[in-house]
């Protein structure tokens, strides 16, 4: 019966079945790649449901940027350039979390004016883990 209620309530992405603890453990054992994969999955899911969304493209840029991080240091020998790029990726990671937050809140908004409450403070601190937790709460409340 719960599965039917979730379907009636617009559903949740498959990765939201993970608790934040398991997501954190998998991220630690994958050197951070799991967090990026989880972010790509959730943002793509929202994009496919809403038929719009910038968060997916922001996480896609981060994925491409991760590939450039594996280039040998001889290709980019200027440490200032590396520092600026790394700072830009960090800012984009946090910005993409806020974009995804807004998209999730828009997706789960009801015609009666109800909206999924997602704290901007927790989003800034815990990024995709907190957003995944909010989806976990939606799944359990259905």
Buried (B, 14 or more C-beta within 10 A) or exposed (E): EEEEEBEEBEBBBEBBEBEBEEBBEBBEEEEEEBBBBBBBBBBBBBBEBEEEBBBBEBBBBBBEBEEEEEEEEEEEEEEEEEEEBEEEBEEBBEEBBBBBBBBBBBBBEEEEEEEBEBEEEBBEEBBBBBBBBBBBBBBEEB
